[in-house]
Each structure stands twice: as C-alpha cells, then as structure tokens.
Amino acid sequence: MAIIGCSHTDRYRAKFLKNTEPATGAVRVTWMGTAGLYIFDGETGIYIDPFVSRYGLFKVGFGAALKPQNTLIDEWIRITGGQHAAAILVSHSHYDHVLDAPRFAEKTGAMIVGSQSTANVALGAGIPAHQIKIIKDRDTVTIGNFEITFIQSVHSPALFGRIPWTGTVDAPLPQPAPASSYREGGAYAIWVKHPKGAFLHYGSPGVKPGIFEGIHADAVFLSIGGRKDTASLIDHVITPLHPSTVIPIHFDDLFGPVDKDVKPLINVKMNEFWAEMENKPFEVRTLPVGEARVLFK
Ligand SMILES: [Zn+2]
C-alpha cells in the first residue's frame, strides 16, 4: 500500500520540473516516456531517442517483428509540436531507442544522428543517406544553437546482469524486425550545449569512469532502468558533471502504454533511487509525460 508522501508516484508527481514562464527564448523539454525527449528553443527542435511504439514483454522477448506504429508517431509529433524538428539524436540502437527514429525522420524531415548501427537501421527503413549523420566518440555536430557532442559510454547490464543485444547492426536492417536485430551499436552519452545552458542525455546507465572529465552539464537526463546501483551513477556520471538538476528518465514500464501515472518498470528499485538522491548538492526533478517544461530560461 502506498504511504502518503513516500510512494514512488507521490514523489514523482511532487518533483515535477517547475514550469516558470520566462519572457522569451526558453529551452523547453517534453518527455515522451523511456529515454525519449523533445527539446525546443523557440527556433530549433531536436528529438532524442523518440520511441512510442511500445510492445508487451511477451512480443519483445519471443521475437515478434516490431513495427513502428504510425498513428502513435503522428500523435506524438503533434503532442511535442515537432513537425519541423531539425534532428533526431540516437544514443544507441536498441529497439527502445531507435525503432521509431526513421519514421520520425520521414515525417519531420529531421536528420538522424547516431552510430553506424543507427545509420543501418535508418537506411533499412528507407531513409536516404543524406538524411543520416554518422558519429563516432567525441564528434560534435551543430544544429541551430545546439552544439552536440557524442561521448562513448557503456550500456548497463540491464538484463539479468548482462548487457542485452550486444554487437552492431552491420547492414541496412529492414523493418519490421525483432528486438534482437537491434544490436546496441555502442552506447553514447549525448552532451548538448546551448547559450541558455548545457545538458547531458544518458541513454543507458552503464558506468565508465573518467569519461566526463572537464565536462559540465547544468542538467542531466539520467536513464535509470537497468542500472546496477544508483551510487555508482552518482560517483561516475553526476558528480563529474556538477549539474544543478538531475532528471530521471527510462524508469517507466516500456512494455505497457505510455501513461500519465508512469508505472515504473519491474525491478527498477525506485525506493533505492529516491533514498540515494537525498541530501545531494543537486536537485532531483521529474517530468510529466507529454507536457513541455522549461529547462533553461
Ligand atoms: Zn539499451
């Protein structure tokens, strides 16, 4: 039974990022569930890991061919206001990060930016090569006022202590395909600098000490589903970046529909997360699903 003020849902709701309205020129963020974000600064829109075509654990685990769901993708482009998005950044090429990226690119005209494996997913789904930008460790791309650097990190041991679907996608992958065809392809932290502030998107909570030396982010979007523990993420991801705000993502149950109440993923240990986040030199904030919030003003 939920105890008032202590349950995950109460904490999640109490900590929503405040929507303080600035005059103009704010950078806003909309959470799409999992690691999916839409970032908009009034001029340029960027999706990161947009994924809305969710399938149940049974279909995913038993190798059903997963189709991007056009109706949901259209709906989310409308919700986020991303009709003219300029780019789609992909942290790694597991299906829950990349499956929908080609359809978002097709419908918005945005450039897909990610690893060679991500490029092969895009090519297989019919996206032309000129709409795909392949990055390697520490490559930087500039899109509007956003300066984006991909930093190679490691995937978390998310499945019974092991990294699921390792390896690379070595040839164009036609859709639909089963989850197991979407190999990781290298996991990247995505560091985004903007005149209003810098943030880091951490798509998978693996730990690789030392990669964030000399890097600062005001806000960290921290995937926490499948993490080993929270303390090592604090030590090796959050502390080196000196953020003022940490925003957990990818803790929702990706095997069910996106829901405003955000049911946590099985085994995600939200109580451990909230306990470890007490009394830290940064704030923890959460995002409602499908509502833009001011990130930087
Ligand atoms: Zn993954």
py3Dmol code that shows the C-alpha trace and the ligand (Angstrom):
import py3Dmol

protein = """\
ATOM      1  CA  MET A   1       0.000   0.000   0.000  1.00  0.00           C
ATOM      2  CA  ALA A   2       1.230   3.461  -0.839  1.00  0.00           C
ATOM      3  CA  ILE A   3       2.169   5.645   2.090  1.00  0.00           C
ATOM      4  CA  ILE A   4       1.275   9.275   1.501  1.00  0.00           C
ATOM      5  CA  GLY A   5       4.375  11.304   0.720  1.00  0.00           C
ATOM      6  CA  CYS A   6       6.550   8.233   0.356  1.00  0.00           C
ATOM      7  CA  SER A   7       5.285   6.233  -2.574  1.00  0.00           C
ATOM      8  CA  HIS A   8       7.112   6.498  -5.833  1.00  0.00           C
ATOM      9  CA  THR A   9       4.098   8.020  -7.589  1.00  0.00           C
ATOM     10  CA  ASP A  10       3.719  10.743  -4.955  1.00  0.00           C
ATOM     11  CA  ARG A  11       7.401  11.604  -5.127  1.00  0.00           C
ATOM     12  CA  TYR A  12       7.386  11.516  -8.912  1.00  0.00           C
ATOM     13  CA  ARG A  13       4.492  13.981  -9.033  1.00  0.00           C
ATOM     14  CA  ALA A  14       5.771  16.229  -6.253  1.00  0.00           C
ATOM     15  CA  LYS A  15       9.070  16.737  -8.043  1.00  0.00           C
ATOM     16  CA  PHE A  16       7.863  17.867 -11.451  1.00  0.00           C
ATOM     17  CA  LEU A  17      10.187  20.395 -13.032  1.00  0.00           C
ATOM     18  CA  LYS A  18       8.522  23.758 -12.416  1.00  0.00           C
ATOM     19  CA  ASN A  19       7.178  25.497 -15.443  1.00  0.00           C
ATOM     20  CA  THR A  20       8.317  29.024 -14.623  1.00  0.00           C
ATOM     21  CA  GLU A  21       7.374  31.086 -17.638  1.00  0.00           C
ATOM     22  CA  PRO A  22      10.211  33.235 -18.947  1.00  0.00           C
ATOM     23  CA  ALA A  23       9.751  36.159 -21.330  1.00  0.00           C
ATOM     24  CA  THR A  24      11.074  34.526 -24.458  1.00  0.00           C
ATOM     25  CA  GLY A  25      13.722  32.192 -25.699  1.00  0.00           C
ATOM     26  CA  ALA A  26      13.461  29.402 -23.136  1.00  0.00           C
ATOM     27  CA  VAL A  27      14.682  25.917 -23.891  1.00  0.00           C
ATOM     28  CA  ARG A  28      11.821  23.537 -23.257  1.00  0.00           C
ATOM     29  CA  VAL A  29      11.754  19.789 -22.854  1.00  0.00           C
ATOM     30  CA  THR A  30       8.949  17.284 -23.327  1.00  0.00           C
ATOM     31  CA  TRP A  31       9.342  13.743 -22.027  1.00  0.00           C
ATOM     32  CA  MET A  32       7.902  11.026 -24.252  1.00  0.00           C
ATOM     33  CA  GLY A  33       8.473   8.151 -21.837  1.00  0.00           C
ATOM     34  CA  THR A  34      11.571   5.863 -21.822  1.00  0.00           C
ATOM     35  CA  ALA A  35      14.624   7.922 -22.867  1.00  0.00           C
ATOM     36  CA  GLY A  36      12.627   9.949 -25.383  1.00  0.00           C
ATOM     37  CA  LEU A  37      12.796  13.739 -25.264  1.00  0.00           C
ATOM     38  CA  TYR A  38      11.851  16.630 -27.459  1.00  0.00           C
ATOM     39  CA  ILE A  39      13.921  19.777 -26.923  1.00  0.00           C
ATOM     40  CA  PHE A  40      12.867  23.102 -28.436  1.00  0.00           C
ATOM     41  CA  ASP A  41      14.453  26.531 -28.024  1.00  0.00           C
ATOM     42  CA  GLY A  42      11.859  28.509 -29.958  1.00  0.00           C
ATOM     43  CA  GLU A  43      13.759  28.080 -33.208  1.00  0.00           C
ATOM     44  CA  THR A  44      15.147  24.582 -33.420  1.00  0.00           C
ATOM     45  CA  GLY A  45      13.603  21.297 -32.334  1.00  0.00           C
ATOM     46  CA  ILE A  46      15.539  18.141 -31.526  1.00  0.00           C
ATOM     47  CA  TYR A  47      14.289  14.682 -30.654  1.00  0.00           C
ATOM     48  CA  ILE A  48      16.451  12.349 -28.603  1.00  0.00           C
ATOM     49  CA  ASP A  49      15.641   8.613 -28.645  1.00  0.00           C
ATOM     50  CA  PRO A  50      11.981   9.155 -29.589  1.00  0.00           C
ATOM     51  CA  PHE A  51      10.237   5.818 -29.010  1.00  0.00           C
ATOM     52  CA  VAL A  52       6.490   5.412 -28.714  1.00  0.00           C
ATOM     53  CA  SER A  53       5.704   2.087 -30.461  1.00  0.00           C
ATOM     54  CA  ARG A  54       5.671   0.016 -27.310  1.00  0.00           C
ATOM     55  CA  TYR A  55       5.135  -3.720 -27.296  1.00  0.00           C
ATOM     56  CA  GLY A  56       4.480  -6.133 -24.464  1.00  0.00           C
ATOM     57  CA  LEU A  57       7.280  -8.126 -22.881  1.00  0.00           C
ATOM     58  CA  PHE A  58       5.990 -11.316 -24.467  1.00  0.00           C
ATOM     59  CA  LYS A  59       6.229  -9.984 -28.028  1.00  0.00           C
ATOM     60  CA  VAL A  60       9.618  -8.412 -27.391  1.00  0.00           C
ATOM     61  CA  GLY A  61      11.044 -11.462 -25.631  1.00  0.00           C
ATOM     62  CA  PHE A  62       9.748 -14.013 -28.102  1.00  0.00           C
ATOM     63  CA  GLY A  63      10.984 -12.315 -31.223  1.00  0.00           C
ATOM     64  CA  ALA A  64       7.881 -10.753 -32.752  1.00  0.00           C
ATOM     65  CA  ALA A  65       8.660  -8.398 -35.626  1.00  0.00           C
ATOM     66  CA  LEU A  66       8.170  -4.941 -34.131  1.00  0.00           C
ATOM     67  CA  LYS A  67       6.526  -2.384 -36.384  1.00  0.00           C
ATOM     68  CA  PRO A  68       6.800   1.344 -35.818  1.00  0.00           C
ATOM     69  CA  GLN A  69       3.218   2.468 -35.118  1.00  0.00           C
ATOM     70  CA  ASN A  70       2.425   5.346 -37.449  1.00  0.00           C
ATOM     71  CA  THR A  71      -0.665   6.561 -35.626  1.00  0.00           C
ATOM     72  CA  LEU A  72       1.230   6.877 -32.342  1.00  0.00           C
ATOM     73  CA  ILE A  73       4.172   8.544 -34.035  1.00  0.00           C
ATOM     74  CA  ASP A  74       1.852  11.109 -35.664  1.00  0.00           C
ATOM     75  CA  GLU A  75       0.161  11.675 -32.319  1.00  0.00           C
ATOM     76  CA  TRP A  76       3.493  12.294 -30.571  1.00  0.00           C
ATOM     77  CA  ILE A  77       4.731  14.643 -33.258  1.00  0.00           C
ATOM     78  CA  ARG A  78       1.534  16.617 -32.612  1.00  0.00           C
ATOM     79  CA  ILE A  79       1.896  16.456 -28.797  1.00  0.00           C
ATOM     80  CA  THR A  80       5.508  17.610 -28.881  1.00  0.00           C
ATOM     81  CA  GLY A  81       4.999  20.125 -31.686  1.00  0.00           C
ATOM     82  CA  GLY A  82       7.941  18.593 -33.510  1.00  0.00           C
ATOM     83  CA  GLN A  83       6.593  18.873 -37.071  1.00  0.00           C
ATOM     84  CA  HIS A  84       9.678  20.819 -38.109  1.00  0.00           C
ATOM     85  CA  ALA A  85      12.273  19.095 -35.952  1.00  0.00           C
ATOM     86  CA  ALA A  86      15.792  19.518 -37.264  1.00  0.00           C
ATOM     87  CA  ALA A  87      17.451  16.432 -35.803  1.00  0.00           C
ATOM     88  CA  ILE A  88      16.870  13.091 -34.144  1.00  0.00           C
ATOM     89  CA  LEU A  89      19.736  12.071 -31.887  1.00  0.00           C
ATOM     90  CA  VAL A  90      20.039   8.384 -31.027  1.00  0.00           C
ATOM     91  CA  SER A  91      22.038   7.210 -28.004  1.00  0.00           C
ATOM     92  CA  HIS A  92      22.272   3.559 -29.084  1.00  0.00           C
ATOM     93  CA  SER A  93      20.485   1.248 -31.446  1.00  0.00           C
ATOM     94  CA  HIS A  94      18.417  -0.956 -29.136  1.00  0.00           C
ATOM     95  CA  TYR A  95      14.811  -1.034 -30.333  1.00  0.00           C
ATOM     96  CA  ASP A  96      13.528   1.072 -27.427  1.00  0.00           C
ATOM     97  CA  HIS A  97      15.736   3.937 -28.606  1.00  0.00           C
ATOM     98  CA  VAL A  98      15.894   3.639 -32.388  1.00  0.00           C
ATOM     99  CA  LEU A  99      12.822   1.720 -33.606  1.00  0.00           C
ATOM    100  CA  ASP A 100      10.769   4.847 -34.345  1.00  0.00           C
ATOM    101  CA  ALA A 101      13.615   7.184 -35.322  1.00  0.00           C
ATOM    102  CA  PRO A 102      13.273   6.527 -39.080  1.00  0.00           C
ATOM    103  CA  ARG A 103       9.527   7.273 -39.078  1.00  0.00           C
ATOM    104  CA  PHE A 104      10.054  10.456 -37.034  1.00  0.00           C
ATOM    105  CA  ALA A 105      12.714  11.445 -39.577  1.00  0.00           C
ATOM    106  CA  GLU A 106      10.481  10.681 -42.527  1.00  0.00           C
ATOM    107  CA  LYS A 107       7.537  12.647 -41.128  1.00  0.00           C
ATOM    108  CA  THR A 108       9.512  15.697 -39.966  1.00  0.00           C
ATOM    109  CA  GLY A 109      12.419  15.808 -42.405  1.00  0.00           C
ATOM    110  CA  ALA A 110      14.847  15.756 -39.461  1.00  0.00           C
ATOM    111  CA  MET A 111      18.387  14.438 -39.779  1.00  0.00           C
ATOM    112  CA  ILE A 112      19.105  11.197 -37.876  1.00  0.00           C
ATOM    113  CA  VAL A 113      22.357  11.446 -35.931  1.00  0.00           C
ATOM    114  CA  GLY A 114      23.905   8.353 -34.356  1.00  0.00           C
ATOM    115  CA  SER A 115      26.252   5.404 -34.681  1.00  0.00           C
ATOM    116  CA  GLN A 116      26.893   3.303 -37.773  1.00  0.00           C
ATOM    117  CA  SER A 117      24.375   0.797 -36.378  1.00  0.00           C
ATOM    118  CA  THR A 118      21.751   3.521 -36.050  1.00  0.00           C
ATOM    119  CA  ALA A 119      22.529   4.554 -39.624  1.00  0.00           C
ATOM    120  CA  ASN A 120      21.922   0.977 -40.763  1.00  0.00           C
ATOM    121  CA  VAL A 121      18.542   0.958 -39.039  1.00  0.00           C
ATOM    122  CA  ALA A 122      17.664   4.214 -40.791  1.00  0.00           C
ATOM    123  CA  LEU A 123      18.876   3.001 -44.199  1.00  0.00           C
ATOM    124  CA  GLY A 124      16.956  -0.257 -43.855  1.00  0.00           C
ATOM    125  CA  ALA A 125      13.811   1.728 -43.092  1.00  0.00           C
ATOM    126  CA  GLY A 126      14.248   3.734 -46.289  1.00  0.00           C
ATOM    127  CA  ILE A 127      15.793   6.948 -45.005  1.00  0.00           C
ATOM    128  CA  PRO A 128      18.156   8.389 -47.633  1.00  0.00           C
ATOM    129  CA  ALA A 129      21.857   8.557 -46.765  1.00  0.00           C
ATOM    130  CA  HIS A 130      21.902  12.349 -46.994  1.00  0.00           C
ATOM    131  CA  GLN A 131      19.420  12.477 -44.072  1.00  0.00           C
ATOM    132  CA  ILE A 132      21.730  10.446 -41.812  1.00  0.00           C
ATOM    133  CA  LYS A 133      24.809  11.658 -39.965  1.00  0.00           C
ATOM    134  CA  ILE A 134      27.127   9.000 -38.539  1.00  0.00           C
ATOM    135  CA  ILE A 135      29.070   9.950 -35.444  1.00  0.00           C
ATOM    136  CA  LYS A 136      31.977   8.479 -33.519  1.00  0.00           C
ATOM    137  CA  ASP A 137      33.270   9.101 -29.998  1.00  0.00           C
ATOM    138  CA  ARG A 138      33.664  12.850 -29.263  1.00  0.00           C
ATOM    139  CA  ASP A 139      32.259  14.004 -32.601  1.00  0.00           C
ATOM    140  CA  THR A 140      30.409  17.301 -32.384  1.00  0.00           C
ATOM    141  CA  VAL A 141      27.579  18.460 -34.608  1.00  0.00           C
ATOM    142  CA  THR A 142      25.966  21.886 -34.553  1.00  0.00           C
ATOM    143  CA  ILE A 143      22.235  22.198 -35.104  1.00  0.00           C
ATOM    144  CA  GLY A 144      20.763  25.670 -34.717  1.00  0.00           C
ATOM    145  CA  ASN A 145      22.013  26.998 -31.379  1.00  0.00           C
ATOM    146  CA  PHE A 146      22.714  23.495 -30.094  1.00  0.00           C
ATOM    147  CA  GLU A 147      26.266  22.149 -30.049  1.00  0.00           C
ATOM    148  CA  ILE A 148      26.011  18.389 -29.625  1.00  0.00           C
ATOM    149  CA  THR A 149      28.847  16.039 -28.674  1.00  0.00           C
ATOM    150  CA  PHE A 150      28.543  12.259 -28.568  1.00  0.00           C
ATOM    151  CA  ILE A 151      30.637  10.685 -25.808  1.00  0.00           C
ATOM    152  CA  GLN A 152      31.071   6.941 -25.938  1.00  0.00           C
ATOM    153  CA  SER A 153      29.942   5.368 -22.685  1.00  0.00           C
ATOM    154  CA  VAL A 154      28.863   1.827 -21.858  1.00  0.00           C
ATOM    155  CA  HIS A 155      25.494   0.151 -21.754  1.00  0.00           C
ATOM    156  CA  SER A 156      24.189  -1.022 -18.398  1.00  0.00           C
ATOM    157  CA  PRO A 157      23.926  -4.733 -17.584  1.00  0.00           C
ATOM    158  CA  ALA A 158      20.169  -4.374 -17.874  1.00  0.00           C
ATOM    159  CA  LEU A 159      19.072  -7.969 -18.379  1.00  0.00           C
ATOM    160  CA  PHE A 160      19.835 -10.391 -15.543  1.00  0.00           C
ATOM    161  CA  GLY A 161      23.184  -8.654 -15.002  1.00  0.00           C
ATOM    162  CA  ARG A 162      24.160  -8.739 -18.662  1.00  0.00           C
ATOM    163  CA  ILE A 163      24.059  -6.216 -21.486  1.00  0.00           C
ATOM    164  CA  PRO A 164      21.216  -7.227 -23.813  1.00  0.00           C
ATOM    165  CA  TRP A 165      21.636  -7.484 -27.598  1.00  0.00           C
ATOM    166  CA  THR A 166      25.324  -6.557 -27.806  1.00  0.00           C
ATOM    167  CA  GLY A 167      27.192  -6.077 -31.079  1.00  0.00           C
ATOM    168  CA  THR A 168      26.443  -3.953 -34.096  1.00  0.00           C
ATOM    169  CA  VAL A 169      23.926  -3.703 -36.911  1.00  0.00           C
ATOM    170  CA  ASP A 170      26.220  -4.340 -39.846  1.00  0.00           C
ATOM    171  CA  ALA A 171      23.880  -3.972 -42.798  1.00  0.00           C
ATOM    172  CA  PRO A 172      20.717  -1.985 -43.524  1.00  0.00           C
ATOM    173  CA  LEU A 173      18.011  -3.527 -41.338  1.00  0.00           C
ATOM    174  CA  PRO A 174      14.583  -3.733 -42.980  1.00  0.00           C
ATOM    175  CA  GLN A 175      11.623  -3.050 -40.677  1.00  0.00           C
ATOM    176  CA  PRO A 176       9.757  -4.730 -39.129  1.00  0.00           C
ATOM    177  CA  ALA A 177      12.382  -6.759 -37.286  1.00  0.00           C
ATOM    178  CA  PRO A 178      12.519  -8.443 -33.875  1.00  0.00           C
ATOM    179  CA  ALA A 179      14.082  -6.656 -30.897  1.00  0.00           C
ATOM    180  CA  SER A 180      17.128  -8.927 -31.095  1.00  0.00           C
ATOM    181  CA  SER A 181      18.034  -7.498 -34.527  1.00  0.00           C
ATOM    182  CA  TYR A 182      18.517  -4.083 -32.945  1.00  0.00           C
ATOM    183  CA  ARG A 183      22.064  -4.578 -31.635  1.00  0.00           C
ATOM    184  CA  GLU A 184      23.447  -1.958 -29.290  1.00  0.00           C
ATOM    185  CA  GLY A 185      25.998  -0.470 -31.700  1.00  0.00           C
ATOM    186  CA  GLY A 186      27.891   1.375 -28.951  1.00  0.00           C
ATOM    187  CA  ALA A 187      26.205   3.483 -26.288  1.00  0.00           C
ATOM    188  CA  TYR A 188      26.681   7.232 -26.280  1.00  0.00           C
ATOM    189  CA  ALA A 189      26.106   9.946 -23.754  1.00  0.00           C
ATOM    190  CA  ILE A 190      24.842  12.997 -25.604  1.00  0.00           C
ATOM    191  CA  TRP A 191      26.179  16.312 -24.335  1.00  0.00           C
ATOM    192  CA  VAL A 192      24.269  19.321 -25.594  1.00  0.00           C
ATOM    193  CA  LYS A 193      25.458  22.896 -25.138  1.00  0.00           C
ATOM    194  CA  HIS A 194      23.158  25.843 -25.771  1.00  0.00           C
ATOM    195  CA  PRO A 195      23.624  29.548 -24.929  1.00  0.00           C
ATOM    196  CA  LYS A 196      20.961  29.090 -22.189  1.00  0.00           C
ATOM    197  CA  GLY A 197      22.541  26.023 -20.590  1.00  0.00           C
ATOM    198  CA  ALA A 198      24.107  22.612 -21.126  1.00  0.00           C
ATOM    199  CA  PHE A 199      22.606  19.196 -20.547  1.00  0.00           C
ATOM    200  CA  LEU A 200      23.625  15.574 -20.823  1.00  0.00           C
ATOM    201  CA  HIS A 201      21.336  12.788 -22.009  1.00  0.00           C
ATOM    202  CA  TYR A 202      22.421   9.461 -20.564  1.00  0.00           C
ATOM    203  CA  GLY A 203      20.507   6.844 -22.530  1.00  0.00           C
ATOM    204  CA  SER A 204      21.757   3.783 -20.674  1.00  0.00           C
ATOM    205  CA  PRO A 205      23.047   3.787 -17.107  1.00  0.00           C
ATOM    206  CA  GLY A 206      26.291   1.907 -17.579  1.00  0.00           C
ATOM    207  CA  VAL A 207      29.336   3.230 -15.746  1.00  0.00           C
ATOM    208  CA  LYS A 208      32.636   4.111 -17.417  1.00  0.00           C
ATOM    209  CA  PRO A 209      34.803   6.130 -15.017  1.00  0.00           C
ATOM    210  CA  GLY A 210      36.646   9.173 -16.319  1.00  0.00           C
ATOM    211  CA  ILE A 211      34.702   9.954 -19.492  1.00  0.00           C
ATOM    212  CA  PHE A 212      33.191  13.178 -18.176  1.00  0.00           C
ATOM    213  CA  GLU A 213      36.388  14.841 -17.024  1.00  0.00           C
ATOM    214  CA  GLY A 214      36.341  18.526 -17.960  1.00  0.00           C
ATOM    215  CA  ILE A 215      32.694  18.413 -18.974  1.00  0.00           C
ATOM    216  CA  HIS A 216      29.917  20.376 -17.287  1.00  0.00           C
ATOM    217  CA  ALA A 217      26.176  19.988 -17.607  1.00  0.00           C
ATOM    218  CA  ASP A 218      23.553  22.065 -15.806  1.00  0.00           C
ATOM    219  CA  ALA A 219      21.031  19.279 -16.161  1.00  0.00           C
ATOM    220  CA  VAL A 220      21.431  15.516 -16.543  1.00  0.00           C
ATOM    221  CA  PHE A 221      18.706  13.325 -18.011  1.00  0.00           C
ATOM    222  CA  LEU A 222      19.620  10.086 -16.333  1.00  0.00           C
ATOM    223  CA  SER A 223      18.260   6.765 -17.545  1.00  0.00           C
ATOM    224  CA  ILE A 224      17.905   4.564 -14.501  1.00  0.00           C
ATOM    225  CA  GLY A 225      16.126   1.451 -15.801  1.00  0.00           C
ATOM    226  CA  GLY A 226      18.508  -1.499 -15.693  1.00  0.00           C
ATOM    227  CA  ARG A 227      21.153   0.290 -13.621  1.00  0.00           C
ATOM    228  CA  LYS A 228      23.394  -1.704 -11.297  1.00  0.00           C
ATOM    229  CA  ASP A 229      23.026   0.798  -8.477  1.00  0.00           C
ATOM    230  CA  THR A 230      22.476   4.497  -8.016  1.00  0.00           C
ATOM    231  CA  ALA A 231      25.643   5.261  -6.018  1.00  0.00           C
ATOM    232  CA  SER A 232      27.998   4.446  -8.892  1.00  0.00           C
ATOM    233  CA  LEU A 233      25.970   6.677 -11.215  1.00  0.00           C
ATOM    234  CA  ILE A 234      26.296   9.495  -8.709  1.00  0.00           C
ATOM    235  CA  ASP A 235      30.064   8.931  -8.457  1.00  0.00           C
ATOM    236  CA  HIS A 236      30.895   8.473 -12.130  1.00  0.00           C
ATOM    237  CA  VAL A 237      28.191  10.324 -14.041  1.00  0.00           C
ATOM    238  CA  ILE A 238      26.567  13.009 -11.913  1.00  0.00           C
ATOM    239  CA  THR A 239      29.416  14.204  -9.687  1.00  0.00           C
ATOM    240  CA  PRO A 240      31.932  14.854 -12.510  1.00  0.00           C
ATOM    241  CA  LEU A 241      29.353  16.911 -14.433  1.00  0.00           C
ATOM    242  CA  HIS A 242      28.402  19.167 -11.461  1.00  0.00           C
ATOM    243  CA  PRO A 243      24.770  19.584 -12.509  1.00  0.00           C
ATOM    244  CA  SER A 244      22.230  21.610 -10.568  1.00  0.00           C
ATOM    245  CA  THR A 245      19.397  19.350 -11.713  1.00  0.00           C
ATOM    246  CA  VAL A 246      19.131  15.607 -12.274  1.00  0.00           C
ATOM    247  CA  ILE A 247      16.074  14.315 -14.103  1.00  0.00           C
ATOM    248  CA  PRO A 248      15.448  10.560 -14.055  1.00  0.00           C
ATOM    249  CA  ILE A 249      14.144   9.034 -17.291  1.00  0.00           C
ATOM    250  CA  HIS A 250      13.705   5.494 -18.668  1.00  0.00           C
ATOM    251  CA  PHE A 251      12.237   4.155 -15.414  1.00  0.00           C
ATOM    252  CA  ASP A 252       8.735   3.727 -16.788  1.00  0.00           C
ATOM    253  CA  ASP A 253       7.337   0.380 -17.874  1.00  0.00           C
ATOM    254  CA  LEU A 254       8.189   0.307 -21.573  1.00  0.00           C
ATOM    255  CA  PHE A 255       6.185  -2.885 -22.059  1.00  0.00           C
ATOM    256  CA  GLY A 256       2.894  -1.091 -21.422  1.00  0.00           C
ATOM    257  CA  PRO A 257       1.352   2.023 -22.971  1.00  0.00           C
ATOM    258  CA  VAL A 258       2.638   5.484 -22.094  1.00  0.00           C
ATOM    259  CA  ASP A 259       0.577   6.588 -19.164  1.00  0.00           C
ATOM    260  CA  LYS A 260       0.415   9.854 -17.217  1.00  0.00           C
ATOM    261  CA  ASP A 261       0.829   7.956 -13.957  1.00  0.00           C
ATOM    262  CA  VAL A 262       4.099   6.463 -15.185  1.00  0.00           C
ATOM    263  CA  LYS A 263       4.085   2.949 -13.864  1.00  0.00           C
ATOM    264  CA  PRO A 264       7.681   2.030 -13.006  1.00  0.00           C
ATOM    265  CA  LEU A 265       9.449  -0.758 -14.828  1.00  0.00           C
ATOM    266  CA  ILE A 266       9.585  -4.025 -12.932  1.00  0.00           C
ATOM    267  CA  ASN A 267      12.759  -4.239 -10.809  1.00  0.00           C
ATOM    268  CA  VAL A 268      13.660  -0.585 -11.256  1.00  0.00           C
ATOM    269  CA  LYS A 269      14.083  -0.064  -7.480  1.00  0.00           C
ATOM    270  CA  MET A 270      12.626   3.446  -7.276  1.00  0.00           C
ATOM    271  CA  ASN A 271      12.892   3.471  -3.475  1.00  0.00           C
ATOM    272  CA  GLU A 272      16.628   2.847  -3.663  1.00  0.00           C
ATOM    273  CA  PHE A 273      16.891   5.638  -6.231  1.00  0.00           C
ATOM    274  CA  TRP A 274      14.978   8.160  -4.120  1.00  0.00           C
ATOM    275  CA  ALA A 275      16.911   7.191  -0.977  1.00  0.00           C
ATOM    276  CA  GLU A 276      20.296   7.653  -2.681  1.00  0.00           C
ATOM    277  CA  MET A 277      19.207  11.035  -4.031  1.00  0.00           C
ATOM    278  CA  GLU A 278      18.560  12.521  -0.573  1.00  0.00           C
ATOM    279  CA  ASN A 279      20.750  15.425   0.561  1.00  0.00           C
ATOM    280  CA  LYS A 280      22.825  15.833  -2.547  1.00  0.00           C
ATOM    281  CA  PRO A 281      24.296  19.064  -3.971  1.00  0.00           C
ATOM    282  CA  PHE A 282      21.817  18.910  -6.846  1.00  0.00           C
ATOM    283  CA  GLU A 283      18.045  18.844  -7.163  1.00  0.00           C
ATOM    284  CA  VAL A 284      16.154  15.873  -8.495  1.00  0.00           C
ATOM    285  CA  ARG A 285      13.267  16.840 -10.738  1.00  0.00           C
ATOM    286  CA  THR A 286      10.878  14.747 -12.775  1.00  0.00           C
ATOM    287  CA  LEU A 287       8.955  15.349 -15.963  1.00  0.00           C
ATOM    288  CA  PRO A 288       5.297  14.761 -16.688  1.00  0.00           C
ATOM    289  CA  VAL A 289       4.731  12.731 -19.834  1.00  0.00           C
ATOM    290  CA  GLY A 290       3.796  14.724 -22.916  1.00  0.00           C
ATOM    291  CA  GLU A 291       3.906  18.230 -21.401  1.00  0.00           C
ATOM    292  CA  ALA A 292       6.590  20.757 -22.275  1.00  0.00           C
ATOM    293  CA  ARG A 293       8.510  22.154 -19.301  1.00  0.00           C
ATOM    294  CA  VAL A 294      11.044  24.958 -19.128  1.00  0.00           C
ATOM    295  CA  LEU A 295      14.542  23.504 -18.902  1.00  0.00           C
ATOM    296  CA  PHE A 296      16.618  26.671 -19.296  1.00  0.00           C
ATOM    297  CA  LYS A 297      15.406  30.274 -19.403  1.00  0.00           C
TER     298      LYS A 297
END
"""
ligand_1 = """\
1
ZN
Zn 19.641 -0.299 -24.437
"""
view = py3Dmol.view(width=600, height=400)
view.addModel(protein, "pdb")
view.setStyle({"model": 0}, {"cartoon": {"style": "trace"}})
view.addModel(ligand_1, "xyz")
view.setStyle({"model": 1}, {"stick": {}})
view.zoomTo()
view.show()
